[in-house]
Amino acid sequence: MLLRRLTDTPLIHNLKHSASSKFRNGTKRNFSAHDSGQMVSQSQKKLAARQEELMKRGLPKRTKIPNVENIIVVASGKGGVGKSTTAVNLALALSEVESQNKVGLLDMDVFGPSIPRMMNLSGSPALTKNDYMIPLTNYNIKCMSMGFLVEEKAAIVWRGPMVMSAVQRLLLRTDWGELSHLVLDLPPGTGDTQLSISQLVEVTGIDLLGDVALDPTIRQCADEGQPVLVSYPKSTQAESYRSIAKNLMHNILLLNKIS
């Protein structure tokens, strides 16, 4: 370990030099704590500016996913509240309301993906000539998930950089084709995945759209790979999701007019 005397540090050396210069040519000047405070303050400002510059260099620029008009994020502060079920049924409702079959669903939970089971999908995605992944499709919804890339019961223990790399590949290296809406099912909480998404892509900001009554049928249908909009399309629960989808599309139109 390299140890230096306090007087050998750049700050103390500068103070000594400053103090000695004040006595040159027989001219005596008072040296106060105010002088040293100013020097420390300037040094801190320079350091803060340098750190800010480096942070800007390290952050990726936000981009738009090619041919995807709107990115809708479904998130929650904790797990087990029906977030993925909501994402699935919202995607189905959007596809039904829009009637153009241009809706995608992206499972961003790299540690516990559930979209493959809820959308009754399995298998590995094919690749294009440019090494882009081709989404798997069911119920007219294009789906991509980490669950298609690893075994269902495989344990995934990744640190931040690996998570960010996986998120980036799922977001930007998937061949979605033309989509009006891409629904992102985020993992619970506020971790590396959420941070990566906020840095990588521009999402569509929307206020409260509606509510869905708690009903075990919604969960049961999702767990069986037959979402409620597919199993009970005329039910009150299905109509609640359609209402949310309509409100979502209305709000998007308003945002586009403002921008």
N, C-alpha and C positions, 0 to 999 in steps of 0.2 A: 504494500500500500504506500502510495506517495503522499507524504505529508509536507505541507508548506507552512511557514510562519504567516501569521495574520498580516504582517506588514509586507509580505511578498505578493499579496493578491493585487489584481489590477486596480480595484477600487481604492485600496489604501495607498497604493503607489501614486495614483492620480491625485489623491488628497494631499500627499506629501509634496508632490511637485507643485500643486497649486499653492500650498502654504509657503513654500520656499520662494516662489515667484513674487509673493506679496511683500517680501522684505528686501528685494533687490534695490540697488542704488540708494540704500539707506532709507527707503520709504517704508514706513510701517503702516500696515492695514490690519484691521480687526478680522479675525477668522472665526466664523460662528457656525453653529450646527445647521443654520439655514442654508449655508453654501453646500454642505454635504448632502442635505436633504434634496436640493435641486438636482444634484448630480445623480443621486439614486433614482429620483423620479424620471429623469430623462432616460436612464439606463433601462428602467422597467418598461417605459413606453416603447423603446426600440425593440426590446425583447417581445413584447406583446404584438407589435406590428409584424415582426418576423414570424412568429408562431401562426398568426392569422394568414400570412402569405403562404406558408407551407401547407396549412390545412386546405386552402383553396386549391392548391396544386394536387393534393391527394384525393379530393372528392371527384367522383365521376360526374359528367354533365348529364342532366336529365334528358331523356330522349322519348320519342314516341315509338310505340311498337308499329311496324309497318302494316298498313291496311286495317288497323284497329281504331275505330272512331272514339270509343269511350271505354275507360277502365273503371269498373265499379269494385270497390273494396268492401268486403264483409269482415268485420273484426269484432273482437270482444276483449274485455280486460281479464277474463278468466275462462277456463275450459268447462265443458259440460253444460253449456247454456243453449245449445241448439244452433250454433253459428254455422256449422257445415250443412246442417239440414236446411237452414235458411238460404245459404248460398246455392244449394242444389235447386230448391224450389223456385228461387228468384230467377235463376237462369232459365228454367223451364217456362216460367210465366212470361219472361221477356220474349222468349222464342215464340210462344203462342200468341201474345198480344201483337208482336211485330209481324208475325206470319211470314218472315223471310228466311228463317233458319240460319241466321247469321249471328249466333250467340256462342261464346266459348266459356269454359269453366276451367280455371287454373287452381289446382290444389297447392298452396304455398307452404303447407305444413310438412317440412322435410323429415321431421322426427316421428310424426304419427299421422300419415296420410289416411284419409277416410273416404275421399271421393270415389276411388275405384269400387269400393263395396256399395256405396250409396247409388252409384250410377250403373252398377252391375257390369263392370268392365274389368278385364284382366288381359295380360300380355304385354309385350314390349313394343314400343312405337317404332315404326320403320323410319328410315333416314332418307332425306333427299340427297341429290348429288352434292349439294353444298353443306352437307352434314347438319341440316336442320331436322328436328324431330317432327314427325307427322302425328297430330293428335288422334287419339282413339275417339270414336263417335258412338253415342247411343242416345235415343230419344231426340235426335236431331241436334244434339249439343256436342260440340267438339271439346274434348277433355284432355288435360295433361296433368300428371301427378308424379311425384317422386315414387309413389307406389307402383308405377309401371316400370321403374328402373331398378328397383331392389326387390328382394324376396319379401313376402308379406310379413314373415316373422323375424326378419333380420334386424339385429340391433344396430342403430346408427348413432355413433358417438363422434360428433364433429364439433370443432371449435369455430369461432367467428369467421375466419377467412374461408374455410371450407363451406360454411353455410352460405356466405355471400356469393361464392362461386357457383353453387348449386342453384341459388335463386336467380342469378344472372343468366344461367343457361336456360332455366325453365321460362323465364320472361322473354329473353331476347333471341334464343336459338330454337324457337318453336315455330313451325310453318303454319300459322293460323289461317292463311288465306284472307278473304275479306270478312271482317266482323263488324257488326254495329256495336256490340257490347261484349266486353270480356270481364267476367265476374271472377274476382280473386278471393279465394277462401284462405284467410290468414290464420296462422297459429294463434293461440291465446296469448295475451300479454303484450309487452312492448320490448322485443328483443332484437337480435341481429336481422331477422327476416324483415320486420317492419322497417328498420333503419335502412336496409338495402333497397327496399321498394321505394321509400321516400327519396332516396338518392338517385335511383335509376330511371324511374318513369314518372310521367305526369298523370295523376289520377283525377277523376271527375268528382268534384266536391258537391255533395248533396245533403240537404237537411233531413229531418225525420220524415219518413214516408208513410208510416202506418203501423199497425200492430196486428199480431196473430195470436189468437186465443190458445192457451196451453191445451194440448190434446195428445194423449198417448198414441193415437192413430198416426200422427205425423211422424213420430220417432220410429214406430214399428215399421211403417212403410219404407222409411229411409234405410233402416237396418236390413231390410229384405231386398234392397236394390230396386224397389218399386215406389218411387216418391209419390206423395199424395196427389200431385197433379196428374200422375199417370194412373194410379190405382183408383182414385175417387175424384175424377175431374169436375164433377158437379157438386162437390161438397162445399160447405161453408169455409172450410180451411183452404181449399184450393182457390176459392174466390178471393180470400184475403190476400193471397200471394199475387193474384192477378191485379188486384187493386193497388198493391204496392208497386208492381211493375208499371202500371199506367201512370201513377204519380211520379215515378222515377223518370219515365220518358218525357213527361210534361216538364219536369224541372230541368232536364237536359236541354230541351228546346228553349226554355227561358234563358239558361246560361249561354247558349250559343248566340242568342239575340243580343245579350248584353256585351259579349266579347266581340 
